[in-house]
Amino acid sequence: MVARPPVQAAGLLSQLRAEGWQAEHLPLLEIMPQPAALAALPWQAQQADTLFWVSPSAIDTGWPALSGQSLAGKRLACVGASSARRLQALAGQPVLHPRDGSDSEALLALPELSEVRGQNWLIVRGAGGRGLLADTLSERGAQVALAEVYRRVDGAPDWHAFDAAPPDAIVLTSGEMVEQLFRLAGPSRAGTLQCLLYCVPHPRIAERLAAFGATRIVTTRADDAALVAGLKEWFRRHP
């Protein structure tokens, strides 16, 4: 099962099914666009030197609001190679992203971000997102604005079907999804969840799973192909 917002889940589900697996979506959360923030986004984008997109959901939700607007001379940035490819295809211009790592820490370690004093950064994200990037850029002297273009709401998994046939593996691509999974499943399913196999694209997500008692965790690069390859290798070694 793939626990991602529906739009981002589609591609990974297709890759998993192409391998012959029965892959289903696990709807732990939904992405709700915020009309007022989206309406303000074009003006905010014009004031910025750099537009940073925190996630695929930020790109998918926010980019249509900039349709027809020129971003010439503005730098685009994100974390993760797959997000960078998606954003570059939409924008038609290079996207700054870390080659090693796929998180805010890796982005902040880039030489391009060592001196940002006087720059205007716009961080496009969901409501209540992680504050590390904004705080660190501000400490380094940048002017930072936020565009919180969506909010997250609980999904509604079919727990009866889950109980009847627990999945062989769950793909979780954010720490927030770990929290959602165990909270929505409830204490009665904790034992089942702790015994499942998980595939995740970052050590921080694996650490959250371990804190909830999960013991079988495959950690890969932050790329759909890497997630599929990680699962294939696991099942090859554990037929």
N, C-alpha and C positions, 0 to 999 in steps of 0.2 A: 504494500500500500504506500501511496505517496501523500504525505501531509504537506501540502503547499496550497496557496490560494489557487483557485481553478485555472486562471489564465496561465500561470507559471507551471502548473502540473501537467498540462497537455503534452508538451514536448517530451518530458521524461517518461510519462506513461507510454507514449508511442515507442520510445526506444526500448523500454522494458518488454512491451508486447512483441516487438520485433525479435526479441531473444526467445520467444516462445513462452513467456511467463504470463500468468493471469494477474494483471496489474490493475488495481482499482484506486480511485481517489478517496482519501480520508479527509473529509471537510472539517478541519479543526477550527478554522477561522475564515471570515469573509472580509473583503476589502470594500469599504464604503467611501466613495469619493466625497470630498468636502467642497461644495459649490463655491462658497465665498473665497476659500483659499485658492481654488483654481482660477477664479475670476481675477484675483490679484496677481497671479503668477507672471503674466506677461510684463507687467510694470516692474515687478521685483527683478525679473530676469534682465531687464534693460539697465538696472542700476548696478548689476553685479559684474565683476571681472571673471569670476569662476562660478560655474554652476555644478554643484556636487549632488549626485543622485545616490541615495543610500541603498537602494534595493531595486530588484526588478519591478516590484509593485509601484515604487516611486516613478520609475520610467513609464510603465504602462498607464498609470493614472495621470501623471503630470504632463507627459510630452504632448498629447493632443491639444492641450490648452495653449501650446506655443506654435500651433500649426500656422504656417505662413509668416511667421516672425523670423527675421534675420538674426542669427546669433554670431555673425561674422565678428571676429576679433575677441570673442569670449572663449575662455577655456572650459571644456567639459571634463568632469572627473567622476569616477565611481570606484568601487572595489569589486574585484572579480573580473576575470577575462570574459566570461560569458555575458555579463552585463555590459562590458565595454564594447563587445562586438555588436550587441543589440543597439546600444546607443549610437555607435558609429554608423551603423546602417541607417538609422533614422536621421541623424544629423548631417551625414556626409562629411564629417571632419574627424580628425584624431581625437581620442579620448584618453586622458591621463588615468592610469591605474597601476597598481603595484604588480610586478611580475612575480615576486615571491611573497606569498601570502594573499589573503583575501578578506582583510578587515581594516578597520580604521587605523589600527596600530601600524600595519604595513604601509598604508597610504601616507601616514604622517612621517614615516621614515624615509620617504622619497626625497632626493636632493631638491626637487622643485618646491617642496614645502618647508624647507629649512629657513627661508626668508620670505615671509608673507606680510611684513609690516606695511600698512597702508593699502593693502588689497581689500576688495569687497567680495566676500564669498556669500553665496546663497546655497543653503542646504535644503534640498527637496526631499521630504521624508513623510512618514506617518506621524500622527499625533502621539506625543510622548516617547519619541525615539531616544536612542542612546545619546548621551551628551558629550562623550569623549572628544569627538572631532571638533564640535563647536567650541568647547571649553579650551582645547589646546590651541586652536587657531586664534582665538581671542587673546590667550596668553602670549602668543607670538606676535601680536600686534595687528592682526587682521580685523576688519569690520565684518561681523557675521550676522546674517539674517536667516530666518527659517521660513520655509513654505511647507506647512503641514497639510498636504493635499489629500490625505485619506485618514480614516481611522479604522481600527480593527474591531470586529464584533465576533462573538462566538459563533462557530459553525454548529451543525447538528448531525453528527455521525449517527449511523444506524447501529446502535450498540447491540441490539438483538442479533443482527447478522454477524457482528464482530464476535459476540459470545459463542454463537453457533459454530463459527469457523474462524478462529483467530488466524491472522496472516502469518506467513513464514518470516516476513521481514517488513519493517517500516522504514521508509526514507524520511528523515527529518532534516530540514535545511536551515533551521534557526533555533537558537536557544528558547525563544518565545514559544515555538511549537512544542518543545519538551514540556514546558509549564502547562500549556493548553491541554496536551494529551493526558497528563496525569490528573489535572483538575477536572476536565470534562468526563473522563472515564470513571472517576470516583474511587474511593478507597477499596471497594469490593473487587475491583479489577487490578489493583496494584500488583498482586502476585503474578497474574498473567502477563502484565506489561513488563515486569522485571525479567521474565524468562524469554522474551522475544529477542530476535536479532534486529539491530538497528544499523542503518548506513547513514553517515553524516559527513558533511564537507568541511568540518572545522573542529580542532581539538576542544575548543570551548564548549561546543554542543555535546561532545562526548563526555566532558566533565560534568555537565548538568545531568546527563542521563545517569552517569555513575552515581551522582548524589541521590538520585531517586531509586537506586538499587539495581539498575540494569548492568549486566555483566558481559553481554555479547554485543560488541560495538565495532563496526568497521569504519575507519576514518579515512577519507580520500581527499583529493583536491576538490576545489569548489567548481566543478564542471560536471554536467550531466553525463558525459561519456565516462568520466572517472568514477562516478557513482555506479554506473552500470557495470563497469569493469571490476570495481571492488566487490560487488555482489556476485558476479560470475566467479571470481577467484575464491570467494568464501565457499560457495556451493560446490566448487570443484574440489576443494580440500575437505569439505564436510558433506559428502554425498548422502 
